Amino acid sequence: MRVTVLKEIPDDAELSRNWRRLVDRMEHPEIFFTYQWALAASRAFQVTMSPLLFLMHEGDELCGVAALAFDVENRASFLTATTADYCDIVSAPETRAAVLAVLMQEIGKLKLRQLTLANLPSDSATWKELPAVARAQRLYMASRPAYDCGLVEFGSEDQRRTMVHDVAHKNREQRGLKKLSRIGPVRISHLVHADEAGACQRQVVSAQVARFLATGRISPLVRPERRLFLQELTALLSAEGWLKISQLEVNAQPVAWNYGFRFEDSWFWYLPSFKVEYEDCSPGSCLLRFLVEEGCADPSLRRLDLGLGDESYKNRFATSVRQTLYVELSQSLPRHARIMLQQFVTTGAKHFPSLAVRLRRAREVARSLVCRLRDKGVGATIAHAGRKLVRLIASRDEILLFEAPATEVRETSAMRLNPVTWQALAEAAIEDDGDPDTLQYLLRSAARLKHGGTSGFLLHDELRGAVHFLAVANCDAFHIAEVDYTLNFGESAGGMIFDCWTPARFRRLGYYPLAIRLAASELQKNGKKAWIFCAATNTPSIQGILKAGFTYRFSLVRRRKLGFLTTIGQESGARALQSKHDFGGTARAG
């Protein structure tokens, strides 16, 4: 068997055709095994990964393909591991053992330290042949279950009729469709052409990023390479007729999508999303119900694959489960022992959730310490630890409170203070994907938007988009977490401006004073007083507040000794502010 090793996926029509013929001979042909999927991944992730393509030939015939990638530590994995729900070595089942043996020999020649096969289907011929091949090549192998993938198997004509009846009477979807139908007519449509699919793809991305924010997570789609992958995939799959984006429309407006595929006799539920505003209507599962009904009516379809993940709504529809595996191979016994230990801990943590939480926290602390040592150095890290220790022994925290004078500030067409929306949060997350502090702020803002009780606003620049964020809440019983104190100003106290944030790329441009002054003006238009607070140690924030014209009123001071709260009280007057800061001007006090 002749082997060719390439460090790229070539743009080659003949290779594409031969690769496709080989995929058709697989025990379970999947769109994830195709040339098009590998090409999209190599184009999108070329900055972060190095492709390694193995082509096996018997004479002139292509008989095996392994699309891998290697990292800076000389470890190999599937090229499509981060994007594909199933990954495998492409060959006919009867030649899989020979293809695997040749592949392992070539990996050994390249001195690759480790091979990771993620999302390998448990019913694959690769998993059947791999143990014997590993032993023959003197490789250590470790494996563990990865994911359970739900399948909707359509079955016979009678089974399809029964399935249609069953899904039509699922309570949650029935309630959701009733709520949606009150808004307007409900229908489903499919997009398969590149031009219409491209525009829809942007909506899917925005909705998915917003949905992740609403659940306290950052979507992988905030990263530009992930969005580029979808663009490449859209172009390549639509050209083959495999792309099928489904959208649920209410009153002619899309509210839910499935970025999916139709390949061979399978339909794939790959990237579902919905508008968070319609979450109480379960639009995603309503869309899935329509797809199941449509699949039952299509005799050429054998199954609807629900993909990775054990979400509860999938369990309501799935009729069977397909498992994937996480397999690691290594030539080093110590490395193999470390892998086995990691797998043991991971598996054990699933059975003991409290232990999993502790391990996760310990890992985060260790990771934070390593990052600080790398970025700040040993001396700065020790100094930081010393300051934290001193604060445990004795600390004094002070919060300054300011009130806005009665001055009207008008918005301009170039600068507006707009309410925070899910779309605005999604756009900000995409724009600031490289700013982890801003992403954490957006998660807080999303939690407030989801649960209500406070109002979120953003300062919108006509050219730059969202340049500053803030929140406003009633002053009555407003809790200041920094000193663990609740203000009791009374019902007519007005509004508190808090949790103000400027993304790193827009700082020192004067957006903060403008944003809080506009927020104060809006409160005053509604007959309310406008307040704001900040830590006494936050000099830049105080400078911005004073620049916006706010008047200092009083301070809240909390003192602790040996970790226990000792006193909390108030100071007032300009002297309390000026004794801590010199701003080159007079701080006004009431």
C-alpha positions as CSV (number, residue, x, y, z in Angstrom):
1,M,0.0,0.0,0.0
2,R,1.4,3.3,-1.1
3,V,1.1,6.3,1.2
4,T,1.2,10.0,0.3
5,V,1.5,12.6,3.2
6,L,0.4,16.2,2.5
7,K,0.5,19.2,4.8
8,E,-2.6,20.7,3.3
9,I,-5.9,19.7,1.8
10,P,-5.4,20.5,-1.9
11,D,-8.1,22.1,-4.0
12,D,-8.4,19.0,-6.3
13,A,-11.6,18.0,-8.1
14,E,-10.3,14.5,-8.8
15,L,-9.4,13.9,-5.1
16,S,-12.8,15.1,-4.2
17,R,-14.5,12.6,-6.5
18,N,-12.3,9.7,-5.3
19,W,-12.8,10.7,-1.7
20,R,-16.5,10.7,-2.1
21,R,-16.5,7.2,-3.6
22,L,-14.6,6.0,-0.6
23,V,-17.1,7.7,1.8
24,D,-19.9,5.9,0.0
25,R,-18.2,2.6,0.8
26,M,-18.1,3.4,4.6
27,E,-20.2,1.3,7.0
28,H,-22.0,4.5,7.9
29,P,-21.4,7.3,5.3
30,E,-21.5,10.7,7.0
31,I,-21.2,14.2,5.7
32,F,-18.4,14.8,8.3
33,F,-16.2,12.3,6.5
34,T,-16.3,14.2,3.1
35,Y,-13.5,16.1,1.3
36,Q,-15.7,19.2,1.5
37,W,-15.8,19.1,5.3
38,A,-12.1,18.6,5.6
39,L,-11.4,21.4,3.1
40,A,-13.6,23.9,5.0
41,A,-11.9,23.0,8.3
42,S,-8.4,23.4,6.8
43,R,-9.2,26.8,5.3
44,A,-10.9,28.2,8.4
45,F,-8.4,27.0,11.0
46,Q,-5.1,27.3,9.1
47,V,-3.8,29.8,11.6
48,T,-4.4,27.6,14.6
49,M,-3.8,24.1,13.3
50,S,-1.5,22.3,10.8
51,P,-3.2,19.8,8.5
52,L,-1.7,16.4,7.9
53,L,-3.4,14.4,5.2
54,F,-2.6,10.7,4.6
55,L,-3.7,9.2,1.3
56,M,-3.4,5.5,0.9
57,H,-3.4,3.9,-2.6
58,E,-3.6,0.4,-3.9
59,G,-2.1,0.8,-7.3
60,D,-3.9,3.9,-8.7
61,E,-7.0,3.5,-6.6
62,L,-7.5,5.6,-3.4
63,C,-8.3,3.1,-0.6
64,G,-7.8,5.1,2.5
65,V,-7.9,8.7,3.8
66,A,-6.9,10.1,7.2
67,A,-7.4,13.8,7.6
68,L,-5.4,14.7,10.7
69,A,-3.8,17.8,12.2
70,F,-0.8,18.2,14.5
71,D,-0.1,20.9,17.2
72,V,3.1,22.5,18.5
73,E,3.6,19.7,21.0
74,N,3.7,17.2,18.1
75,R,0.4,15.5,18.9
76,A,-2.0,14.5,16.2
77,S,-5.8,14.5,16.2
78,F,-8.7,14.5,13.7
79,L,-8.6,17.6,11.6
80,T,-12.4,18.0,12.0
81,A,-12.5,17.0,15.7
82,T,-13.8,20.5,16.9
83,T,-16.4,20.8,14.1
84,A,-17.7,17.3,13.3
85,D,-20.1,15.2,15.4
86,Y,-18.5,12.0,14.0
87,C,-14.8,11.5,13.0
88,D,-13.3,8.4,11.4
89,I,-10.7,7.0,9.1
90,V,-12.2,6.9,5.6
91,S,-11.9,3.5,3.9
92,A,-14.0,0.4,3.1
93,P,-14.7,-1.6,6.2
94,E,-12.8,-4.7,4.8
95,T,-9.6,-2.7,4.3
96,R,-9.8,-0.7,7.6
97,A,-7.3,-2.8,9.4
98,A,-4.7,-2.5,6.7
99,V,-5.3,1.3,6.3
100,L,-4.9,1.7,10.1
101,A,-1.7,-0.3,10.2
102,V,-0.1,1.8,7.5
103,L,-1.3,5.0,9.1
104,M,0.2,4.0,12.5
105,Q,3.5,3.2,10.8
106,E,3.6,6.6,9.1
107,I,2.7,8.4,12.3
108,G,5.7,6.6,13.9
109,K,8.0,7.7,11.2
110,L,6.9,11.3,11.7
111,K,7.8,11.0,15.5
112,L,4.3,12.1,16.5
113,R,4.0,11.7,20.3
114,Q,0.3,11.0,20.6
115,L,-2.8,10.3,18.4
116,T,-6.2,11.4,19.7
117,L,-9.3,10.0,17.9
118,A,-12.2,12.1,19.3
119,N,-15.9,11.4,18.4
120,L,-15.1,8.0,16.9
121,P,-18.4,6.2,16.4
122,S,-18.6,3.0,18.6
123,D,-20.2,1.1,15.7
124,S,-17.2,2.0,13.4
125,A,-15.0,-0.7,11.9
126,T,-12.1,1.5,13.1
127,W,-13.0,0.8,16.7
128,K,-13.3,-2.9,16.0
129,E,-9.9,-3.1,14.3
130,L,-8.0,-0.6,16.4
131,P,-7.0,-2.8,19.5
132,A,-5.3,-5.4,17.4
133,V,-3.5,-2.8,15.2
134,A,-2.4,-0.9,18.3
135,R,-0.9,-4.1,19.9
136,A,0.9,-5.0,16.6
137,Q,2.4,-1.5,16.4
138,R,3.3,-1.6,20.2
139,L,1.0,1.4,21.0
140,Y,-0.7,2.0,24.3
141,M,-4.4,2.7,23.9
142,A,-6.9,4.3,26.3
143,S,-10.5,4.9,25.5
144,R,-13.6,6.3,27.2
145,P,-17.2,7.1,26.2
146,A,-17.6,10.6,24.7
147,Y,-21.1,11.4,23.7
148,D,-24.5,9.8,23.2
149,C,-26.1,11.0,19.9
150,G,-29.8,10.7,19.7
151,L,-31.3,9.3,16.5
152,V,-34.9,9.5,15.2
153,E,-35.2,6.2,13.2
154,F,-38.2,6.5,10.9
155,G,-38.6,2.8,10.2
156,S,-41.5,1.2,8.3
157,E,-44.6,3.0,7.0
158,D,-46.6,1.9,10.1
159,Q,-43.9,3.1,12.4
160,R,-43.8,6.5,10.6
161,R,-47.6,6.9,11.0
162,T,-47.3,6.1,14.7
163,M,-44.4,8.6,15.1
164,V,-46.4,11.4,13.4
165,H,-49.3,10.7,15.8
166,D,-46.9,10.7,18.8
167,V,-45.0,13.9,18.0
168,A,-48.3,15.7,17.3
169,H,-49.4,15.1,20.9
170,K,-46.2,16.1,22.7
171,N,-47.3,18.6,25.4
172,R,-44.5,21.1,25.4
173,E,-44.5,21.5,21.6
174,Q,-48.3,21.7,21.6
175,R,-48.2,24.5,24.1
176,G,-45.4,26.3,22.3
177,L,-47.2,26.2,18.9
178,K,-50.3,27.6,20.5
179,K,-48.4,30.5,21.9
180,L,-46.6,31.1,18.6
181,S,-49.9,30.9,16.6
182,R,-51.3,33.7,18.7
183,I,-48.6,36.0,17.4
184,G,-49.2,35.0,13.7
185,P,-49.2,32.2,11.2
186,V,-46.6,29.5,11.8
187,R,-44.7,27.9,8.9
188,I,-41.5,26.2,8.1
189,S,-39.2,26.9,5.2
190,H,-35.9,25.4,3.9
191,L,-32.9,27.3,2.4
192,V,-30.5,25.4,0.2
193,H,-28.9,27.9,-2.1
194,A,-25.7,29.7,-1.1
195,D,-27.0,33.3,-1.5
196,E,-30.1,32.9,0.7
197,A,-28.2,30.5,3.1
198,G,-25.4,33.0,3.6
199,A,-27.8,35.7,4.8
200,C,-29.6,33.3,7.1
201,Q,-26.3,32.0,8.5
202,R,-25.6,35.4,10.0
203,Q,-29.0,35.3,11.8
204,V,-28.2,31.8,13.1
205,V,-24.8,32.9,14.4
206,S,-26.3,35.9,16.2
207,A,-29.1,33.9,17.7
208,Q,-26.8,31.2,18.9
209,V,-24.3,33.6,20.5
210,A,-27.3,35.3,22.3
211,R,-28.7,31.9,23.4
212,F,-25.3,31.0,25.0
213,L,-25.1,34.3,26.8
214,A,-28.6,33.7,28.2
215,T,-27.4,30.5,29.7
216,G,-24.2,32.0,31.1
217,R,-21.8,30.7,28.4
218,I,-19.7,32.1,25.6
219,S,-20.5,30.5,22.3
220,P,-17.6,29.2,20.2
221,L,-19.1,31.2,17.3
222,V,-17.7,34.4,18.8
223,R,-14.4,33.4,17.4
224,P,-13.8,34.5,13.8
225,E,-12.3,31.2,12.6
226,R,-15.5,29.4,13.7
227,R,-17.7,31.8,11.7
228,L,-15.3,31.5,8.7
229,F,-15.7,27.7,8.9
230,L,-19.5,28.1,8.6
231,Q,-19.0,30.4,5.6
232,E,-16.7,27.9,3.9
233,L,-19.0,25.1,4.7
234,T,-22.0,26.9,3.4
235,A,-20.3,27.5,0.0
236,L,-18.9,24.0,-0.3
237,L,-22.0,22.0,0.8
238,S,-24.6,24.1,-1.0
239,A,-22.6,23.5,-4.3
240,E,-23.1,19.8,-3.7
241,G,-26.8,20.1,-2.7
242,W,-26.1,18.8,0.8
243,L,-26.9,22.0,2.8
244,K,-30.4,22.3,4.2
245,I,-31.1,25.3,6.6
246,S,-34.5,25.0,8.1
247,Q,-36.3,28.0,9.7
248,L,-39.4,28.3,11.7
249,E,-41.3,31.5,10.8
250,V,-44.0,33.3,12.9
251,N,-45.9,36.0,11.1
252,A,-43.3,35.8,8.3
253,Q,-40.4,36.4,10.7
254,P,-37.9,33.7,11.5
255,V,-37.7,32.7,15.2
256,A,-35.8,29.4,15.1
257,W,-33.3,27.7,12.8
258,N,-31.5,24.4,12.1
259,Y,-28.3,24.8,10.2
260,G,-28.4,21.2,8.9
261,F,-27.6,18.8,6.1
262,R,-29.2,16.2,3.9
263,F,-26.6,13.5,3.0
264,E,-27.4,10.1,1.6
265,D,-30.5,8.9,3.6
266,S,-29.8,11.0,6.7
267,W,-30.9,14.4,7.8
268,F,-28.7,16.1,10.3
269,W,-29.7,18.4,13.2
270,Y,-26.3,20.2,13.4
271,L,-26.6,23.8,14.6
272,P,-30.0,24.6,16.0
273,S,-30.8,28.0,17.4
274,F,-33.7,30.3,18.2
275,K,-34.4,33.9,19.3
276,V,-34.1,34.1,23.1
277,E,-37.1,36.4,23.2
278,Y,-39.3,33.4,22.2
279,E,-37.8,31.0,24.6
280,D,-41.0,30.4,26.6
281,C,-42.6,29.1,23.4
282,S,-39.9,26.4,22.9
283,P,-39.4,27.4,19.3
284,G,-36.4,25.1,18.8
285,S,-38.3,21.9,19.8
286,C,-41.3,23.1,17.8
287,L,-39.0,23.3,14.7
288,L,-37.7,19.8,15.5
289,R,-41.3,18.5,15.6
290,F,-41.9,19.8,12.1
291,L,-38.7,18.2,10.9
292,V,-39.7,14.8,12.3
293,E,-43.1,15.0,10.7
294,E,-41.5,16.0,7.4
295,G,-39.0,13.2,7.7
296,C,-41.8,10.7,8.3
297,A,-43.4,11.7,5.0
298,D,-40.2,11.2,3.0
299,P,-39.6,7.5,2.2
300,S,-36.0,8.3,1.0
301,L,-35.0,9.3,4.5
302,R,-34.0,6.6,7.0
303,R,-33.2,8.8,10.0
304,L,-32.9,12.2,11.5
305,D,-29.6,12.4,13.4
306,L,-29.8,14.8,16.5
307,G,-26.0,14.9,16.9
308,L,-23.9,15.4,20.0
309,G,-25.4,16.4,23.3
310,D,-27.9,15.0,25.7
311,E,-30.3,17.9,25.9
312,S,-33.7,16.9,27.3
313,Y,-35.7,18.0,24.2
314,K,-33.7,15.5,22.1
315,N,-34.6,12.7,24.4
316,R,-38.3,13.4,23.8
317,F,-37.9,12.6,20.1
318,A,-35.0,10.1,19.9
319,T,-35.9,6.5,19.2
320,S,-32.3,5.2,19.6
321,V,-28.8,6.3,20.6
322,R,-25.4,6.1,18.9
323,Q,-22.4,6.4,21.1
324,T,-19.1,8.1,20.2
325,L,-15.7,7.4,21.9
326,Y,-12.6,9.3,22.8
327,V,-9.5,7.2,22.1
328,E,-5.8,8.1,22.7
329,L,-2.8,6.2,21.4
330,S,0.8,6.7,22.6
331,Q,4.2,5.0,22.4
332,S,5.2,6.2,25.9
333,L,4.1,4.2,28.9
334,P,4.4,7.2,31.3
335,R,2.3,9.3,29.0
336,H,-0.2,6.5,28.7
337,A,-0.3,6.2,32.6
338,R,-1.0,10.0,32.8
339,I,-3.8,9.6,30.2
340,M,-5.4,6.7,32.1
341,L,-5.2,8.7,35.4
342,Q,-6.9,11.7,33.7
343,Q,-9.6,9.5,32.3
344,F,-10.1,7.8,35.7
345,V,-10.6,11.2,37.4
346,T,-12.9,12.4,34.7
347,T,-15.1,9.3,34.9
348,G,-15.1,9.4,38.7
349,A,-16.1,13.1,38.7
350,K,-19.3,12.3,36.7
351,H,-20.4,10.0,39.5
352,F,-19.5,12.5,42.3
353,P,-20.7,16.0,41.2
354,S,-19.4,17.7,44.3
355,L,-15.9,16.3,43.6
356,A,-16.2,17.5,40.0
357,V,-16.9,21.0,41.2
358,R,-13.9,21.0,43.6
359,L,-11.6,19.6,40.9
360,R,-12.8,22.2,38.4
361,R,-12.2,25.0,40.9
362,A,-8.7,23.6,41.7
363,R,-7.9,23.5,38.0
364,E,-9.1,27.1,37.6
365,V,-6.9,28.3,40.5
366,A,-3.9,26.4,39.2
367,R,-4.5,27.8,35.7
368,S,-4.9,31.3,37.1
369,L,-1.6,31.0,39.1
370,V,0.3,29.7,36.0
371,C,-1.0,32.6,33.9
372,R,-0.1,35.1,36.5
373,L,3.4,33.7,36.9
374,R,3.9,33.7,33.1
375,D,2.5,37.2,32.6
376,K,3.6,39.1,35.8
377,G,6.6,37.1,37.0
378,V,7.4,35.5,40.4
379,G,8.0,38.8,42.2
380,A,4.7,40.4,41.2
381,T,2.8,37.2,42.0
382,I,4.3,37.0,45.5
383,A,3.4,40.7,46.0
384,H,-0.2,40.0,44.9
385,A,-0.5,37.1,47.3
386,G,0.9,39.3,50.1
387,R,-1.7,42.0,49.5
388,K,-4.5,39.4,49.6
389,L,-3.1,38.1,52.9
390,V,-3.0,41.6,54.4
391,R,-6.6,42.1,53.4
392,L,-7.6,38.9,55.2
393,I,-6.0,40.3,58.4
394,A,-7.4,43.9,58.1
395,S,-9.1,45.8,55.4
396,R,-11.0,49.1,54.8
397,D,-13.3,49.4,51.8
398,E,-14.9,52.7,50.8
399,I,-17.6,53.5,48.3
400,L,-18.3,57.0,47.1
401,L,-21.8,58.1,46.1
402,F,-22.6,60.9,43.7
403,E,-25.8,62.6,42.6
404,A,-26.3,64.2,39.1
405,P,-27.3,67.9,39.0
406,A,-30.5,68.9,37.1
407,T,-28.9,69.4,33.6
408,E,-30.4,68.2,30.4
409,V,-28.2,66.4,27.9
410,R,-29.5,65.6,24.4
411,E,-28.6,62.6,22.3
412,T,-27.3,63.2,18.8
413,S,-27.7,61.0,15.7
414,A,-24.1,59.9,16.1
415,M,-24.4,59.1,19.8
416,R,-27.5,57.4,21.3
417,L,-28.2,55.6,24.6
418,N,-30.2,52.5,23.6
419,P,-31.7,49.7,25.7
420,V,-29.7,46.6,25.7
421,T,-31.1,43.8,23.4
422,W,-30.1,40.2,22.8
423,Q,-28.9,41.1,19.3
424,A,-26.8,44.0,20.7
425,L,-25.2,41.7,23.3
426,A,-24.5,39.0,20.6
427,E,-22.9,41.6,18.3
428,A,-20.7,42.9,21.1
429,A,-19.6,39.4,22.0
430,I,-18.5,38.8,18.4
431,E,-16.7,42.2,18.1
432,D,-14.9,41.7,21.5
433,D,-14.2,38.0,21.3
434,G,-10.5,38.7,22.2
435,D,-11.4,40.7,25.3
436,P,-12.2,38.2,28.1
437,D,-13.1,40.9,30.7
438,T,-15.7,42.4,28.3
439,L,-17.1,38.9,27.6
440,Q,-17.5,38.4,31.4
441,Y,-19.3,41.7,31.6
442,L,-21.7,40.7,28.7
443,L,-22.5,37.6,30.7
444,R,-23.6,39.7,33.6
445,S,-25.6,42.0,31.3
446,A,-27.3,39.0,29.8
447,A,-28.3,37.6,33.2
448,R,-29.9,41.0,34.0
449,L,-31.7,41.1,30.7
450,K,-33.0,37.5,31.2
451,H,-34.2,37.9,34.8
452,G,-35.4,41.6,34.7
453,G,-35.5,44.0,37.6
454,T,-32.9,46.3,36.2
455,S,-32.5,48.1,32.9
456,G,-29.5,47.7,30.7
457,F,-28.3,50.4,28.3
458,L,-25.5,50.9,25.8
459,L,-24.0,54.0,24.2
460,H,-24.2,53.5,20.5
461,D,-21.7,55.2,18.3
462,E,-22.8,55.5,14.6
463,L,-19.4,54.4,13.3
464,R,-18.2,52.1,16.1
465,G,-21.3,50.4,17.4
466,A,-21.7,49.7,21.2
467,V,-18.9,51.6,22.9
468,H,-20.1,51.6,26.5
469,F,-22.6,49.7,28.7
470,L,-24.3,50.5,32.0
471,A,-27.2,49.4,34.1
472,V,-29.9,51.3,36.0
473,A,-32.0,50.1,39.0
474,N,-34.3,51.8,41.5
475,C,-32.4,53.2,44.5
476,D,-35.0,51.8,47.0
477,A,-33.3,48.9,48.8
478,F,-30.4,48.9,46.3
479,H,-27.6,46.5,47.5
480,I,-24.0,47.5,47.1
481,A,-22.1,44.3,47.0
482,E,-18.7,45.9,47.3
483,V,-19.4,46.8,51.0
484,D,-22.4,44.4,51.5
485,Y,-24.7,47.3,52.3
486,T,-28.3,48.0,51.3
487,L,-29.3,51.6,50.7
488,N,-32.8,52.6,51.9
489,F,-33.4,55.9,50.2
490,G,-37.2,55.4,50.0
491,E,-39.5,54.9,47.0
492,S,-38.9,58.4,45.6
493,A,-35.1,58.1,45.8
494,G,-34.6,57.8,42.0
495,G,-32.3,55.5,40.0
496,M,-28.9,54.1,40.6
497,I,-26.5,53.9,37.6
498,F,-24.1,51.0,38.2
499,D,-21.9,48.3,36.6
500,C,-20.6,50.7,33.9
501,W,-18.2,49.1,31.3
502,T,-16.2,50.3,28.4
503,P,-14.6,47.6,26.2
504,A,-10.8,47.8,26.2
505,R,-10.6,49.1,22.6
506,F,-12.8,52.1,23.3
507,R,-11.2,53.3,26.6
508,R,-9.8,56.8,27.1
509,L,-12.1,58.2,24.4
510,G,-14.5,59.9,26.7
511,Y,-17.4,57.6,26.3
512,Y,-17.9,56.8,30.0
513,P,-18.8,60.4,31.2
514,L,-21.1,60.9,28.2
515,A,-22.9,57.6,28.8
516,I,-23.6,58.2,32.5
517,R,-24.7,61.8,31.9
518,L,-27.1,60.7,29.2
519,A,-28.4,58.0,31.6
520,A,-28.8,60.6,34.3
521,S,-30.7,62.9,31.9
522,E,-33.1,60.1,31.0
523,L,-33.8,59.5,34.7
524,Q,-34.4,63.2,35.4
525,K,-36.8,63.4,32.4
526,N,-38.9,60.8,34.2
527,G,-38.9,62.8,37.4
528,K,-36.2,60.8,39.2
529,K,-32.9,61.6,40.9
530,A,-29.8,60.1,39.3
531,W,-27.2,58.4,41.5
532,I,-23.9,56.6,40.8
533,F,-21.2,55.1,43.0
534,C,-17.7,53.8,42.7
535,A,-14.8,52.5,44.8
536,A,-12.7,55.2,46.4
537,T,-9.6,53.5,44.9
538,N,-10.9,53.7,41.4
539,T,-9.4,57.0,40.3
540,P,-10.2,56.8,36.6
541,S,-13.9,56.1,37.4
542,I,-14.1,59.0,39.8
543,Q,-12.5,61.3,37.3
544,G,-15.1,60.3,34.7
545,I,-18.0,60.8,37.2
546,L,-16.8,64.3,38.1
547,K,-16.2,65.2,34.5
548,A,-19.8,64.2,33.8
549,G,-20.9,66.8,36.4
550,F,-22.0,64.6,39.2
551,T,-21.9,65.9,42.8
552,Y,-20.2,64.0,45.6
553,R,-22.7,63.3,48.5
554,F,-21.2,60.8,51.0
555,S,-19.2,57.6,51.4
556,L,-19.9,54.2,52.7
557,V,-17.0,52.7,54.7
558,R,-16.6,49.0,55.7
559,R,-13.9,47.9,58.1
560,R,-12.9,44.3,58.6
561,K,-10.4,42.6,61.0
562,L,-9.4,39.0,60.7
563,G,-12.0,38.4,58.1
564,F,-14.9,39.6,60.3
565,L,-17.0,42.7,59.7
566,T,-16.4,45.2,62.4
567,T,-18.0,48.5,61.4
568,I,-19.8,50.1,58.5
569,G,-20.7,53.7,58.4
570,Q,-20.9,56.9,56.4
571,E,-18.7,59.9,55.8
572,S,-19.9,63.1,54.1
573,G,-18.5,66.4,52.7
574,A,-16.0,67.4,50.1
575,R,-13.1,66.8,52.5
576,A,-13.8,63.0,52.6
577,L,-13.3,62.9,48.8
578,Q,-10.4,65.4,48.5
579,S,-8.5,63.7,51.3
580,K,-8.1,60.7,49.0
581,H,-7.8,62.2,45.5
582,D,-6.3,65.2,43.9
583,F,-8.0,65.8,40.6
584,G,-6.7,69.3,40.0
585,G,-10.1,70.9,40.8
586,T,-12.7,71.2,43.5
587,A,-15.1,68.2,44.2
588,R,-18.5,69.5,44.9
589,A,-20.3,68.1,47.9
590,G,-23.8,68.5,49.2
